Amino acid sequence: MTDLVVALDVGGTGMKCALVRPDGTPVHTERHPTDAGRGPDAVVDTILEVAEGLAGKARAEGHTPVAVGVAVPGVVDEAAGVAVWSANVGFRDVPLRDLVGARLGLPAALGHDVRAGGLAEARLGAGRHAGHVLFVAIGTGIAAAHVVDGSAVTGAHGAAGEIGHILVRPDGPRCGCGRPGCLEAVASASAIGRRYTELAGVTVTAAEVAERAAAGEERAGRVWREAVEALADGLATGQALFDVETIVVGGGLVRAGAQLLDPLRAAVHERMTFHREPRLVAAALGDEAGCLGAALLALDS
């Protein structure tokens, strides 16, 4: 009989769920639609049903569920166990930790999805053996997690790590937060696609921009270079603030591989003066990171 942790990573469109051993090894995984359009109450019901089903599966197979961890997007008060606000899911002040704990009769932990991903990368993935790690997720938006000796820093209000809202281009495009020139508005995957569309009049994804740039298209190459330069500015600022040993880059944009990481490393190197240059690596855990991080939060609790 094995002790297992129930873990859920809740996104705007889907939930990644798992039963995880105390050493961080998943023994069973599932995916479920979040269907956030049904409203936050319905999403909470789905979270509770899925978590209860996973605990039941563990017991049916002779294992013992010992804790449950849930990671969600938005602003999360981890100490209070409250999902304070989420644009993706519609949460406002949802006491999710207590709701899940009461439903399953188990100790529960609630975490922020990117901080949970950073925790997993720092302890199980590409940041292993580094005491100070900055995990930067570059996808639709850009967010980060600062992990020190295996613990992710939450900040005074649960909002630490918003590196996507560092100002990098004062005359740049307006960000979703309302201010022009944020890193997220210039260098996220969605921003890269938007910028190319503005120039070419053709709707494309960031992955397609990367492909066109690799094939030698000048316009795509310019958009890609602009994004890399902005990312380097953001990461250099992050390094000035946090002085980490390793920066782990994750999220959808990192699928570009060397096409992103090689020029990004060179651009970050150019920006280092007296700062120690961080090791810059691709994330190792893919889209399982948030779920594994939720399991680690549960184990820590």
Secondary structure in CASP SS format (residue, H / E / C, confidence):
PFRMAT SS
TARGET T0000
AUTHOR 0000-0000-0000
METHOD secondary structure of the structure
MODEL  1
M C 1.00
T C 1.00
D E 1.00
L E 1.00
V E 1.00
V E 1.00
A E 1.00
L E 1.00
D E 1.00
V E 1.00
G C 1.00
G C 1.00
T C 1.00
G E 1.00
M E 1.00
K E 1.00
C E 1.00
A E 1.00
L E 1.00
V E 1.00
R C 1.00
P C 1.00
D C 1.00
G C 1.00
T C 1.00
P E 1.00
V E 1.00
H E 1.00
T E 1.00
E E 1.00
R E 1.00
H E 1.00
P E 1.00
T C 1.00
D C 1.00
A H 1.00
G H 1.00
R H 1.00
G C 1.00
P H 1.00
D H 1.00
A H 1.00
V H 1.00
V H 1.00
D H 1.00
T H 1.00
I H 1.00
L H 1.00
E H 1.00
V H 1.00
A H 1.00
E H 1.00
G H 1.00
L H 1.00
A H 1.00
G H 1.00
K H 1.00
A H 1.00
R H 1.00
A H 1.00
E C 1.00
G C 1.00
H C 1.00
T E 1.00
P E 1.00
V E 1.00
A E 1.00
V E 1.00
G E 1.00
V E 1.00
A E 1.00
V E 1.00
P C 1.00
G C 1.00
V E 1.00
V E 1.00
D E 1.00
E C 1.00
A C 1.00
A C 1.00
G C 1.00
V E 1.00
A E 1.00
V E 1.00
W E 1.00
S C 1.00
A C 1.00
N C 1.00
V C 1.00
G C 1.00
F C 1.00
R E 1.00
D E 1.00
V E 1.00
P C 1.00
L H 1.00
R H 1.00
D H 1.00
L H 1.00
V H 1.00
G H 1.00
A H 1.00
R H 1.00
L H 1.00
G C 1.00
L C 1.00
P C 1.00
A E 1.00
A E 1.00
L E 1.00
G E 1.00
H E 1.00
D H 1.00
V H 1.00
R H 1.00
A H 1.00
G H 1.00
G H 1.00
L H 1.00
A H 1.00
E H 1.00
A H 1.00
R H 1.00
L C 1.00
G C 1.00
A C 1.00
G C 1.00
R C 1.00
H C 1.00
A C 1.00
G C 1.00
H E 1.00
V E 1.00
L E 1.00
F E 1.00
V E 1.00
A E 1.00
I E 1.00
G C 1.00
T C 1.00
G C 1.00
I E 1.00
A E 1.00
A E 1.00
A E 1.00
H E 1.00
V E 1.00
V E 1.00
D C 1.00
G C 1.00
S E 1.00
A E 1.00
V C 1.00
T C 1.00
G C 1.00
A C 1.00
H C 1.00
G C 1.00
A C 1.00
A C 1.00
G C 1.00
E C 1.00
I H 1.00
G H 1.00
H H 1.00
I C 1.00
L E 1.00
V C 1.00
R C 1.00
P C 1.00
D C 1.00
G C 1.00
P C 1.00
R E 1.00
C C 1.00
G C 1.00
C C 1.00
G C 1.00
R C 1.00
P E 1.00
G C 1.00
C E 1.00
L H 1.00
E H 1.00
A H 1.00
V H 1.00
A H 1.00
S C 1.00
A H 1.00
S H 1.00
A H 1.00
I H 1.00
G H 1.00
R H 1.00
R H 1.00
Y H 1.00
T H 1.00
E H 1.00
L H 1.00
A H 1.00
G C 1.00
V C 1.00
T C 1.00
V C 1.00
T C 1.00
A H 1.00
A H 1.00
E H 1.00
V H 1.00
A H 1.00
E H 1.00
R H 1.00
A H 1.00
A H 1.00
A C 1.00
G C 1.00
E C 1.00
E H 1.00
R H 1.00
A H 1.00
G H 1.00
R H 1.00
V H 1.00
W H 1.00
R H 1.00
E H 1.00
A H 1.00
V H 1.00
E H 1.00
A H 1.00
L H 1.00
A H 1.00
D H 1.00
G H 1.00
L H 1.00
A H 1.00
T H 1.00
G H 1.00
Q H 1.00
A H 1.00
L H 1.00
F H 1.00
D C 1.00
V C 1.00
E C 1.00
T E 1.00
I E 1.00
V E 1.00
V E 1.00
G E 1.00
G C 1.00
G H 1.00
L H 1.00
V H 1.00
R H 1.00
A H 1.00
G C 1.00
A H 1.00
Q H 1.00
L H 1.00
L H 1.00
D H 1.00
P H 1.00
L H 1.00
R H 1.00
A H 1.00
A H 1.00
V H 1.00
H H 1.00
E H 1.00
R H 1.00
M C 1.00
T C 1.00
F C 1.00
H C 1.00
R C 1.00
E C 1.00
P C 1.00
R E 1.00
L E 1.00
V E 1.00
A E 1.00
A C 1.00
A C 1.00
L C 1.00
G H 1.00
D H 1.00
E H 1.00
A H 1.00
G H 1.00
C H 1.00
L H 1.00
G H 1.00
A H 1.00
A H 1.00
L H 1.00
L H 1.00
A H 1.00
L H 1.00
D H 1.00
S C 1.00
END
